[in-house]
């Protein structure tokens, strides 16, 4: 199996946060169509199947998870 390329050509990382949906989209370079693989815990890895290369991540429920973690640290 060929290795999946990760940050082999590290262009600028771009991001977009959808506050209403609580989703953070991270793209390596300009966002482009990509296949998505749910790797668990609200993280979707996006990759270009033709180049066999990671092109971004989608983080679902980011604010909710951050607030939960912060409340756990301050109350414990």
Backbone atoms as SQL, in Angstrom:
CREATE TABLE atoms (id INTEGER PRIMARY KEY, chain TEXT, resi INTEGER, resn TEXT, atom TEXT, x REAL, y REAL, z REAL);
INSERT INTO atoms VALUES
  (1, 'A', 1, 'UNK', 'N', 0.838, -1.185, 0.000),
  (2, 'A', 1, 'UNK', 'CA', 0.000, 0.000, 0.000),
  (3, 'A', 1, 'UNK', 'C', 0.884, 1.249, 0.000),
  (4, 'A', 2, 'UNK', 'N', 0.577, 2.166, -0.886),
  (5, 'A', 2, 'UNK', 'CA', 1.340, 3.411, -0.978),
  (6, 'A', 2, 'UNK', 'C', 1.039, 4.289, 0.227),
  (7, 'A', 3, 'UNK', 'N', 2.066, 4.947, 0.738),
  (8, 'A', 3, 'UNK', 'CA', 1.895, 5.818, 1.901),
  (9, 'A', 3, 'UNK', 'C', 1.100, 7.058, 1.527),
  (10, 'A', 4, 'UNK', 'N', 0.288, 7.516, 2.461),
  (11, 'A', 4, 'UNK', 'CA', -0.482, 8.739, 2.293),
  (12, 'A', 4, 'UNK', 'C', 0.417, 9.920, 2.612),
  (13, 'A', 5, 'UNK', 'N', 0.483, 10.894, 1.716),
  (14, 'A', 5, 'UNK', 'CA', 1.348, 12.057, 1.919),
  (15, 'A', 5, 'UNK', 'C', 0.671, 13.027, 2.891),
  (16, 'A', 6, 'UNK', 'N', 1.426, 13.460, 3.871),
  (17, 'A', 6, 'UNK', 'CA', 0.913, 14.412, 4.846),
  (18, 'A', 6, 'UNK', 'C', 1.888, 15.576, 4.936),
  (19, 'A', 7, 'UNK', 'N', 1.420, 16.755, 4.580),
  (20, 'A', 7, 'UNK', 'CA', 2.209, 17.985, 4.628),
  (21, 'A', 7, 'UNK', 'C', 3.539, 17.870, 3.885),
  (22, 'A', 8, 'UNK', 'N', 3.520, 17.171, 2.768),
  (23, 'A', 8, 'UNK', 'CA', 4.729, 17.046, 1.975),
  (24, 'A', 8, 'UNK', 'C', 5.076, 18.370, 1.298),
  (25, 'A', 9, 'UNK', 'N', 4.043, 19.126, 0.953),
  (26, 'A', 9, 'UNK', 'CA', 4.210, 20.452, 0.365),
  (27, 'A', 9, 'UNK', 'C', 3.418, 21.424, 1.227),
  (28, 'A', 10, 'UNK', 'N', 3.958, 21.789, 2.391),
  (29, 'A', 10, 'UNK', 'CA', 3.169, 22.571, 3.360),
  (30, 'A', 10, 'UNK', 'C', 2.928, 24.014, 2.934),
  (31, 'A', 11, 'UNK', 'N', 1.887, 24.205, 2.121),
  (32, 'A', 11, 'UNK', 'CA', 1.462, 25.554, 1.788),
  (33, 'A', 11, 'UNK', 'C', 0.877, 26.178, 3.049),
  (34, 'A', 12, 'UNK', 'N', 0.357, 27.354, 2.888),
  (35, 'A', 12, 'UNK', 'CA', -0.299, 27.992, 4.018),
  (36, 'A', 12, 'UNK', 'C', -1.530, 27.198, 4.423),
  (37, 'A', 13, 'UNK', 'N', -1.781, 27.144, 5.714),
  (38, 'A', 13, 'UNK', 'CA', -2.984, 26.510, 6.218),
  (39, 'A', 13, 'UNK', 'C', -4.068, 27.575, 6.301),
  (40, 'A', 14, 'UNK', 'N', -5.219, 27.279, 5.712),
  (41, 'A', 14, 'UNK', 'CA', -6.348, 28.200, 5.748),
  (42, 'A', 14, 'UNK', 'C', -7.445, 27.568, 6.595),
  (43, 'A', 15, 'UNK', 'N', -8.239, 28.412, 7.217),
  (44, 'A', 15, 'UNK', 'CA', -9.294, 27.881, 8.057),
  (45, 'A', 15, 'UNK', 'C', -10.562, 28.701, 7.916),
  (46, 'A', 16, 'UNK', 'N', -11.665, 28.041, 8.248),
  (47, 'A', 16, 'UNK', 'CA', -12.965, 28.683, 8.258),
  (48, 'A', 16, 'UNK', 'C', -13.750, 28.041, 9.391),
  (49, 'A', 17, 'UNK', 'N', -14.345, 28.874, 10.226),
  (50, 'A', 17, 'UNK', 'CA', -15.120, 28.357, 11.354),
  (51, 'A', 17, 'UNK', 'C', -16.582, 28.694, 11.149),
  (52, 'A', 18, 'UNK', 'N', -17.447, 27.693, 11.178),
  (53, 'A', 18, 'UNK', 'CA', -18.890, 27.869, 11.094),
  (54, 'A', 18, 'UNK', 'C', -19.409, 27.874, 12.523),
  (55, 'A', 19, 'UNK', 'N', -19.656, 29.081, 13.048),
  (56, 'A', 19, 'UNK', 'CA', -20.051, 29.224, 14.448),
  (57, 'A', 19, 'UNK', 'C', -21.387, 28.548, 14.738),
  (58, 'A', 20, 'UNK', 'N', -22.328, 28.690, 13.825),
  (59, 'A', 20, 'UNK', 'CA', -23.650, 28.110, 14.047),
  (60, 'A', 20, 'UNK', 'C', -23.590, 26.581, 14.143),
  (61, 'A', 21, 'UNK', 'N', -22.810, 25.959, 13.274),
  (62, 'A', 21, 'UNK', 'CA', -22.684, 24.502, 13.265),
  (63, 'A', 21, 'UNK', 'C', -21.579, 24.008, 14.200),
  (64, 'A', 22, 'UNK', 'N', -20.742, 24.920, 14.718),
  (65, 'A', 22, 'UNK', 'CA', -19.598, 24.575, 15.569),
  (66, 'A', 22, 'UNK', 'C', -18.660, 23.595, 14.862),
  (67, 'A', 23, 'UNK', 'N', -18.243, 24.008, 13.653),
  (68, 'A', 23, 'UNK', 'CA', -17.354, 23.176, 12.840),
  (69, 'A', 23, 'UNK', 'C', -16.190, 24.035, 12.348),
  (70, 'A', 24, 'UNK', 'N', -14.975, 23.521, 12.523),
  (71, 'A', 24, 'UNK', 'CA', -13.772, 24.184, 12.028),
  (72, 'A', 24, 'UNK', 'C', -13.246, 23.404, 10.834),
  (73, 'A', 25, 'UNK', 'N', -13.040, 24.125, 9.729),
  (74, 'A', 25, 'UNK', 'CA', -12.498, 23.525, 8.509),
  (75, 'A', 25, 'UNK', 'C', -11.067, 24.020, 8.343),
  (76, 'A', 26, 'UNK', 'N', -10.110, 23.112, 8.281),
  (77, 'A', 26, 'UNK', 'CA', -8.706, 23.442, 8.043),
  (78, 'A', 26, 'UNK', 'C', -8.318, 22.899, 6.676),
  (79, 'A', 27, 'UNK', 'N', -7.713, 23.748, 5.859),
  (80, 'A', 27, 'UNK', 'CA', -7.277, 23.322, 4.528),
  (81, 'A', 27, 'UNK', 'C', -5.804, 23.637, 4.354),
  (82, 'A', 28, 'UNK', 'N', -5.096, 22.715, 3.749),
  (83, 'A', 28, 'UNK', 'CA', -3.700, 22.941, 3.418),
  (84, 'A', 28, 'UNK', 'C', -3.709, 23.552, 2.022),
  (85, 'A', 29, 'UNK', 'N', -3.388, 24.844, 1.949),
  (86, 'A', 29, 'UNK', 'CA', -3.539, 25.571, 0.695),
  (87, 'A', 29, 'UNK', 'C', -4.994, 25.952, 0.503),
  (88, 'A', 30, 'UNK', 'N', -5.376, 26.259, -0.718),
  (89, 'A', 30, 'UNK', 'CA', -6.760, 26.619, -1.006),
  (90, 'A', 30, 'UNK', 'C', -7.667, 25.407, -0.854),
  (91, 'A', 31, 'UNK', 'N', -8.854, 25.600, -0.274),
  (92, 'A', 31, 'UNK', 'CA', -9.795, 24.475, -0.160),
  (93, 'A', 31, 'UNK', 'C', -10.110, 23.912, -1.546),
  (94, 'A', 32, 'UNK', 'N', -10.234, 22.584, -1.607),
  (95, 'A', 32, 'UNK', 'CA', -10.568, 21.933, -2.868),
  (96, 'A', 32, 'UNK', 'C', -11.378, 20.681, -2.587),
  (97, 'A', 33, 'UNK', 'N', -12.074, 20.180, -3.595),
  (98, 'A', 33, 'UNK', 'CA', -12.853, 18.952, -3.388),
  (99, 'A', 33, 'UNK', 'C', -11.950, 17.823, -2.911),
  (100, 'A', 34, 'UNK', 'N', -12.479, 17.034, -1.989),
  (101, 'A', 34, 'UNK', 'CA', -11.674, 15.951, -1.423),
  (102, 'A', 34, 'UNK', 'C', -12.584, 14.871, -0.862),
  (103, 'A', 35, 'UNK', 'N', -12.039, 13.679, -0.760),
  (104, 'A', 35, 'UNK', 'CA', -12.741, 12.586, -0.095),
  (105, 'A', 35, 'UNK', 'C', -12.583, 12.784, 1.410),
  (106, 'A', 36, 'UNK', 'N', -13.567, 12.372, 2.170),
  (107, 'A', 36, 'UNK', 'CA', -13.486, 12.511, 3.616),
  (108, 'A', 36, 'UNK', 'C', -13.553, 11.161, 4.297),
  (109, 'A', 37, 'UNK', 'N', -12.749, 11.003, 5.346),
  (110, 'A', 37, 'UNK', 'CA', -12.758, 9.782, 6.136),
  (111, 'A', 37, 'UNK', 'C', -12.938, 10.176, 7.592),
  (112, 'A', 38, 'UNK', 'N', -14.000, 9.689, 8.211),
  (113, 'A', 38, 'UNK', 'CA', -14.251, 9.964, 9.622),
  (114, 'A', 38, 'UNK', 'C', -13.257, 9.134, 10.430),
  (115, 'A', 39, 'UNK', 'N', -12.339, 9.812, 11.119),
  (116, 'A', 39, 'UNK', 'CA', -11.339, 9.082, 11.896),
  (117, 'A', 39, 'UNK', 'C', -11.691, 9.058, 13.384),
  (118, 'A', 40, 'UNK', 'N', -12.906, 9.476, 13.704),
  (119, 'A', 40, 'UNK', 'CA', -13.411, 9.362, 15.067),
  (120, 'A', 40, 'UNK', 'C', -13.368, 10.651, 15.852),
  (121, 'A', 41, 'UNK', 'N', -14.202, 10.704, 16.858),
  (122, 'A', 41, 'UNK', 'CA', -14.281, 11.818, 17.795),
  (123, 'A', 41, 'UNK', 'C', -14.461, 13.163, 17.107),
  (124, 'A', 42, 'UNK', 'N', -15.282, 13.191, 16.056),
  (125, 'A', 42, 'UNK', 'CA', -15.586, 14.446, 15.387),
  (126, 'A', 42, 'UNK', 'C', -14.502, 14.970, 14.465),
  (127, 'A', 43, 'UNK', 'N', -13.585, 14.121, 14.055),
  (128, 'A', 43, 'UNK', 'CA', -12.509, 14.542, 13.154),
  (129, 'A', 43, 'UNK', 'C', -12.671, 13.820, 11.816),
  (130, 'A', 44, 'UNK', 'N', -12.737, 14.615, 10.749),
  (131, 'A', 44, 'UNK', 'CA', -12.822, 14.059, 9.403),
  (132, 'A', 44, 'UNK', 'C', -11.562, 14.473, 8.655),
  (133, 'A', 45, 'UNK', 'N', -10.819, 13.490, 8.196),
  (134, 'A', 45, 'UNK', 'CA', -9.615, 13.729, 7.409),
  (135, 'A', 45, 'UNK', 'C', -10.037, 13.878, 5.954),
  (136, 'A', 46, 'UNK', 'N', -9.583, 14.922, 5.290),
  (137, 'A', 46, 'UNK', 'CA', -9.904, 15.128, 3.886),
  (138, 'A', 46, 'UNK', 'C', -8.647, 14.904, 3.056),
  (139, 'A', 47, 'UNK', 'N', -8.797, 14.132, 1.988),
  (140, 'A', 47, 'UNK', 'CA', -7.619, 13.862, 1.158),
  (141, 'A', 47, 'UNK', 'C', -7.967, 13.819, -0.317),
  (142, 'A', 48, 'UNK', 'N', -6.980, 14.161, -1.102),
  (143, 'A', 48, 'UNK', 'CA', -7.081, 14.132, -2.551),
  (144, 'A', 48, 'UNK', 'C', -6.731, 12.714, -2.987),
  (145, 'A', 49, 'UNK', 'N', -7.716, 12.001, -3.517),
  (146, 'A', 49, 'UNK', 'CA', -7.496, 10.604, -3.909),
  (147, 'A', 49, 'UNK', 'C', -6.506, 10.461, -5.060),
  (148, 'A', 50, 'UNK', 'N', -6.507, 11.430, -5.980),
  (149, 'A', 50, 'UNK', 'CA', -5.599, 11.348, -7.125),
  (150, 'A', 50, 'UNK', 'C', -4.144, 11.539, -6.711),
  (151, 'A', 51, 'UNK', 'N', -3.889, 12.491, -5.820),
  (152, 'A', 51, 'UNK', 'CA', -2.526, 12.767, -5.362),
  (153, 'A', 51, 'UNK', 'C', -2.157, 11.928, -4.144),
  (154, 'A', 52, 'UNK', 'N', -3.153, 11.222, -3.575),
  (155, 'A', 52, 'UNK', 'CA', -2.940, 10.423, -2.362),
  (156, 'A', 52, 'UNK', 'C', -2.310, 11.281, -1.268),
  (157, 'A', 53, 'UNK', 'N', -2.952, 12.430, -1.015),
  (158, 'A', 53, 'UNK', 'CA', -2.364, 13.433, -0.142),
  (159, 'A', 53, 'UNK', 'C', -3.445, 14.079, 0.737),
  (160, 'A', 54, 'UNK', 'N', -3.120, 14.276, 1.999),
  (161, 'A', 54, 'UNK', 'CA', -4.027, 14.964, 2.919),
  (162, 'A', 54, 'UNK', 'C', -4.116, 16.423, 2.510),
  (163, 'A', 55, 'UNK', 'N', -5.368, 16.933, 2.405),
  (164, 'A', 55, 'UNK', 'CA', -5.558, 18.327, 2.022),
  (165, 'A', 55, 'UNK', 'C', -6.295, 19.119, 3.099),
  (166, 'A', 56, 'UNK', 'N', -6.709, 18.453, 4.170),
  (167, 'A', 56, 'UNK', 'CA', -7.367, 19.194, 5.233),
  (168, 'A', 56, 'UNK', 'C', -7.980, 18.313, 6.299),
  (169, 'A', 57, 'UNK', 'N', -8.549, 18.987, 7.290),
  (170, 'A', 57, 'UNK', 'CA', -9.253, 18.338, 8.397),
  (171, 'A', 57, 'UNK', 'C', -10.528, 19.121, 8.670),
  (172, 'A', 58, 'UNK', 'N', -11.546, 18.420, 9.100),
  (173, 'A', 58, 'UNK', 'CA', -12.769, 19.046, 9.566),
  (174, 'A', 58, 'UNK', 'C', -12.949, 18.611, 11.015),
  (175, 'A', 59, 'UNK', 'N', -13.110, 19.586, 11.910),
  (176, 'A', 59, 'UNK', 'CA', -13.269, 19.305, 13.337),
  (177, 'A', 59, 'UNK', 'C', -14.688, 19.683, 13.740),
  (178, 'A', 60, 'UNK', 'N', -15.485, 18.689, 14.069),
  (179, 'A', 60, 'UNK', 'CA', -16.900, 18.881, 14.393),
  (180, 'A', 60, 'UNK', 'C', -17.061, 19.016, 15.900),
  (181, 'A', 61, 'UNK', 'N', -17.839, 20.019, 16.321),
  (182, 'A', 61, 'UNK', 'CA', -18.105, 20.220, 17.748),
  (183, 'A', 61, 'UNK', 'C', -16.914, 20.774, 18.503),
  (184, 'A', 62, 'UNK', 'N', -16.110, 21.598, 17.854),
  (185, 'A', 62, 'UNK', 'CA', -14.872, 22.100, 18.449),
  (186, 'A', 62, 'UNK', 'C', -15.127, 22.914, 19.718),
  (187, 'A', 63, 'UNK', 'N', -16.014, 23.893, 19.644),
  (188, 'A', 63, 'UNK', 'CA', -16.275, 24.745, 20.806),
  (189, 'A', 63, 'UNK', 'C', -16.837, 23.913, 21.963),
  (190, 'A', 64, 'UNK', 'N', -17.768, 23.033, 21.671),
  (191, 'A', 64, 'UNK', 'CA', -18.374, 22.200, 22.714),
  (192, 'A', 64, 'UNK', 'C', -17.314, 21.350, 23.419),
  (193, 'A', 65, 'UNK', 'N', -16.418, 20.771, 22.655),
  (194, 'A', 65, 'UNK', 'CA', -15.369, 19.943, 23.273),
  (195, 'A', 65, 'UNK', 'C', -14.383, 20.779, 24.068),
  (196, 'A', 66, 'UNK', 'N', -14.055, 21.961, 23.552),
  (197, 'A', 66, 'UNK', 'CA', -13.145, 22.851, 24.262),
  (198, 'A', 66, 'UNK', 'C', -13.751, 23.302, 25.588),
  (199, 'A', 67, 'UNK', 'N', -15.019, 23.698, 25.561),
  (200, 'A', 67, 'UNK', 'CA', -15.676, 24.152, 26.790),
  (201, 'A', 67, 'UNK', 'C', -15.769, 23.018, 27.805),
  (202, 'A', 68, 'UNK', 'N', -16.043, 21.815, 27.340),
  (203, 'A', 68, 'UNK', 'CA', -16.112, 20.648, 28.240),
  (204, 'A', 68, 'UNK', 'C', -14.753, 20.403, 28.887),
  (205, 'A', 69, 'UNK', 'N', -13.698, 20.451, 28.098),
  (206, 'A', 69, 'UNK', 'CA', -12.347, 20.228, 28.622),
  (207, 'A', 69, 'UNK', 'C', -11.958, 21.313, 29.598),
  (208, 'A', 70, 'UNK', 'N', -12.252, 22.567, 29.288),
  (209, 'A', 70, 'UNK', 'CA', -11.908, 23.661, 30.192),
  (210, 'A', 70, 'UNK', 'C', -12.666, 23.573, 31.505),
  (211, 'A', 71, 'UNK', 'N', -13.943, 23.180, 31.446),
  (212, 'A', 71, 'UNK', 'CA', -14.721, 23.062, 32.690),
  (213, 'A', 71, 'UNK', 'C', -14.212, 21.908, 33.542),
  (214, 'A', 72, 'UNK', 'N', -13.747, 20.851, 32.909),
  (215, 'A', 72, 'UNK', 'CA', -13.191, 19.711, 33.637),
  (216, 'A', 72, 'UNK', 'C', -11.900, 20.116, 34.361),
  (217, 'A', 73, 'UNK', 'N', -11.088, 20.908, 33.709),
  (218, 'A', 73, 'UNK', 'CA', -9.809, 21.339, 34.297),
  (219, 'A', 73, 'UNK', 'C', -10.017, 22.310, 35.445),
  (220, 'A', 74, 'UNK', 'N', -10.989, 23.186, 35.336),
  (221, 'A', 74, 'UNK', 'CA', -11.189, 24.190, 36.393),
  (222, 'A', 74, 'UNK', 'C', -11.983, 23.653, 37.561),
  (223, 'A', 75, 'UNK', 'N', -12.778, 22.611, 37.354),
  (224, 'A', 75, 'UNK', 'CA', -13.565, 22.070, 38.466),
  (225, 'A', 75, 'UNK', 'C', -12.875, 20.907, 39.157),
  (226, 'A', 76, 'UNK', 'N', -11.779, 20.448, 38.605),
  (227, 'A', 76, 'UNK', 'CA', -11.137, 19.265, 39.148),
  (228, 'A', 76, 'UNK', 'C', -9.975, 19.542, 39.939);
